[in-house]
């Protein structure tokens, strides 16, 4: 069977999934350096001092050069965090399922991706279809099964549906990296706030750091809920897409076999 594959067009979502989280982490890294280097000087007010450093550098140089450097650094940071972001974000966000609506109350299942047991009936149908098409059970294959095999099947046999799954994965990846950034910001702001209240340093904006801490706490809660919801939806829609692709493929094979049978009847 010749797979009809077409490359995925790069959209604004693909760029934002790398660029936006990378920029947020870049600001947090600069804020961390300021806390470590100037922790005992009344320079540390909040993470916004890192943004002020960016703007001051931009004023001193060409706007195009400053923007190019900023975008490049954000992309590098975003791509660097990409391989480990989903695993770490899943471990941190699994506890917030108690506050969400994705898992029914009293329903016990694995709260780690791909949420074994949540789509139990659908997983069995997907595994059966994959075993029929591939010739072996997806459970013996590496990776998160049957989710990983479902995406591979969609890539080769239903590129349009696979593109939809890739779009959802980009949304999940962006939300997951931002969730990790919010967790890191919460720890950094909390540590800075404790240091400001327990050290001899005076004339610091403790209220600004407190606002930073509260904003980080709210961002952690909101992004964890969004990450869990998008992750669960990604798995469910991928399974649905695979079943639709298998159904359409079976109908195409049936329609192709019907003309030959009709020709045989007319020959008789």
N, C-alpha and C positions, 0 to 999 in steps of 0.2 A: 504494500500500500504506500503510495507516494504522499507524504504529508504536505499539506498546503500551508506553508509557514510564511508569515510576513513579519518584518521587524516591527517592534512597538514604537510608535511615534513618541518622542520626548515632549511631554506636556509641562505646564507650569506646576502641576502637582508633583511630578517627579523631581523638579528642581527644588521646590519648597521642602520636600521631604528630606533633602540633604542640606540645603542652604540655610533654612530658618533654624533648625536645631543646632547646626554648626555655629551659627552666629551667636545664639544664646549661650552655648557652652564656651565660646571664645570670650564673651563678656564675663562669664563666671570664672574662667581661668585667670583673667586679668584682675578680677576682684580678689581672688585667692592670693595672687602674688602681692597685692597691696596689703592684704591682711597679714601675710607672713613677713613682708619687708618693713611695713610701717605700723605694725600692730600696737606699738607703745607710743605712737605719736598721734595727736588729735587730727589726723588726716582722714581716718576711716569714719565715714558717716554711714554709707550704704553702698550697695553694688553700683549705684548710679555714677560713682566716681570713676569707675572703669569706662563708662560711656563718655564721660567728660574727657578722658584721656584720648579716646578715639577722635572726638570732634576737634580737639586741640591739634592733634597730628594732621588731621585733614586740612585745617586752616593753614598750617605751615608748608604744605606741599600742594601739588596739583590735585584738583578734585578727581580727575580721571585716575591718576596714579593711586591715590588713597582708596578710591572705590575698588579698583582692581585688586589691590593688596588685601583689602577687607573681604571681598568675595572669594578670593583664592584661599585665604586662611580659613574662612567658614566652610568651604567645600572640603578642604583637607581634614578639618576636625570632624565634619559630618560623616565623611567616608570612613574615617578611622573608628568612629563609634558604631558604625553600622553593623559589623559582624557580631558584637557582643550585646548590643542594646536590647534586642528582643528577649533574650534569655534572662538577663538581669531584671528588666522591667516586668517580665512575667512572674518572677520570684517575689518581687516586691508588691505587685498589684494583686496577687491572688488572695490576699487577706481581705481586701476591700469588696470581694464578692458578697460578703455578708450584708452590704448596704445596697446592693444592686438588684435589678429585676431580671437579670439574664438567667440566673439559676433559681428555680422555684424554691420556696421555703420548705425546708425539710428534705430536699433532694440532695443526696450525697453523690458526688462524682469528683473526679480529678480536676482541680481548679487550675492546673497547668495546661498550656497548649499541647495538643489539640482537644483538650477537655473530653477525655475518654468517658463514655457513659452518658454524656449530655445528649448526644445524637445517636443513641445506641441502635435504634431501628434503622436509621439512615446509614450508619456506618456498616451495618451488615449488608445492606443492599449495595453500597459502594464497593465493599470488599468482594461481593459475589460478582458484580460486573467486571471489576478489575481482574479477578481470577479467570473469568471467562475470556477476556480479551488478551491478557498477558500470558496466561498459562500457569501461573503460580500464585500462591497466596501473598498478598502484599505485606502480611505480618512478618514474613521472613526477610523482607528487604530493609535496608538501613534507613534511618530518618524517622520522622513522625508519620506513622502509618495509621490509616490509609490516606491521610491528607497529602503527603508528598507524592505518592503515586498518582493520586487524582490530578494534581497540578501537572505532572509530567504527561499524563494522558491527554489533558486538555490542550497542552502546548502542541502536541503532534496532530491531534484530530479535530480540535475546535479552537483555532487561534483567536477567534472573536471572543469567545467565552473566557479564554485564558487571559486576554487583555483586561477583561473586567476584573478577574481575580488579581492581576498585577496592580490595577488601580487601587483596589481595596488594601492590598499589602502595603502600598506606598502610604496610604492614610494611616494604617496601623503603625508603620515604622516611624512616621513623623510624630504621631502622638506618643509613642513609647519613648523616643529619645527626649521629647519635651518633658515627659513625666519624670525621667531620670534627672533631667536638669532641675526640675522643681524640687526633687528630693535632695539633690546636692545643694541647691540654694537654701533649703530649709536647714540643713546641717550647718552650712557656712554662716548663715545669719544668726542661728541659735548660738553657735560658738562665739561669734563676734559680740553678740548681746551679753552673754555671760562674762566675757572678758571685760567689756566696758563697765559692767556693774561691780566686778570684783577687783579690778585693778585700780591703781592710784591715778590713772589718766583722767583728767578733767577737761571741761570745755569740748565735749564730744556730743554729737547729735544722737543721743540714745533713743529719742522718739522716732527718728528716721529709721534707725536699725530695727526698732520694734515694728514699725509699719512694714518693713522689708520682710521680717519674720512672719507676720500675719498673712501678707500676700503670698509668700511661699507656701504656707500651710494650706491656704485655700486652693492654690494651684495644684498642690499634690492631690488633694481630694478630688477636684474636678477632673484633672487629667487621668487619674487612676480609673475613675468611672468611665470616662470616654475610651480609654485604652481597653478595658475589659469588654465594653460593649462592641467596639469595632473588631476586637480579636474573635469574639464569639460569632459575630456576624460573618466575618471572613471565612471561618470554617464552614458554617452552615451554607453560605452561598456557593462555596466551592463544591460542596457535595451535591447541591441542587444542580449546578452547572454540569457536573459530570453525568448525573442521571439523565439530564436533558440531552446531552451530547450522545450518550449511548442509545437513548430512545430515537433520536433523529437518525443516527447511523443505522439502526435496525430497520427503520421505515424506508430509508434509501435502498437498503439491500433488498427489501421486500418488493419495492416498486420496480427495481431493476429485474427481478426474477419474473414478475408478472408478464411482461411482453413476450418473453421467450415461451412461457407456457401457452399464451394465447396463440402464438405463431404455430406451436406444435398442434393445437386443436384445429386451427384452420387448415393445416397441411393434411390432417386426416380427413 
